[in-house]
């Protein structure tokens, strides 16, 4: 069975991030991309979905009004 490949824009939508973030994650080695031509990168959908499961957004709680550090 051939793997399903997605574009960086499709991967970004699956991950809920921008395509620039996908590019950064590829450069960092967190995602693996496959070059199909001089300017064409694709990612395996299963690998993107696996990365999406571990994609946790950390939000710092807002400080209470009037609170000081």
C-alpha positions in Angstrom: 0.0 0.0 0.0 1.4 3.4 -1.0 1.6 6.0 1.8 -0.7 9.0 1.6 1.3 12.1 1.1 0.1 15.6 2.1 1.4 19.1 1.3 2.9 21.4 3.9 -0.3 23.4 3.9 -2.4 20.3 4.5 0.0 19.2 7.3 -0.3 22.6 8.9 -4.1 22.3 8.9 -3.9 18.8 10.4 -1.5 20.1 13.1 -3.4 23.4 13.7 -0.2 25.4 13.0 1.1 27.6 10.2 3.0 26.3 7.2 6.0 28.2 8.6 5.8 26.2 11.8 5.7 23.0 9.7 8.9 24.1 7.9 10.6 24.9 11.2 9.6 21.4 12.6 11.0 19.8 9.4 14.3 21.7 9.9 14.4 20.7 13.5 13.9 17.0 12.7 10.5 16.8 14.4 8.8 16.1 11.1 10.2 14.2 8.1 9.5 15.5 4.7 10.1 13.8 1.3 11.4 15.8 -1.6 9.6 14.9 -4.9 11.1 17.6 -7.0 13.3 20.7 -6.7 10.6 22.6 -4.9 8.1 20.0 -3.9 8.0 18.6 -0.4 5.5 16.1 0.9 4.9 14.5 4.3 3.3 11.2 5.2 -0.1 11.8 6.5 0.3 9.0 9.2 3.4 10.7 10.5 1.7 14.1 10.6 -1.3 12.6 12.5 1.1 10.9 14.9 2.8 14.3 15.5 -0.7 15.9 16.0 -1.5 13.5 18.8 1.6 14.8 20.7 0.9 18.4 19.7 0.2 20.1 23.1 -0.3 23.8 23.3 1.0 25.2 26.6 -0.7 28.4 27.7 0.6 30.4 30.6 -2.3 31.6 32.9 -2.9 35.3 32.9 -1.8 37.1 36.1 -4.6 38.2 38.4 -5.5 41.9 38.2 -3.3 43.9 40.6 -0.8 41.0 41.1 2.9 41.8 41.0 5.8 39.6 40.4 
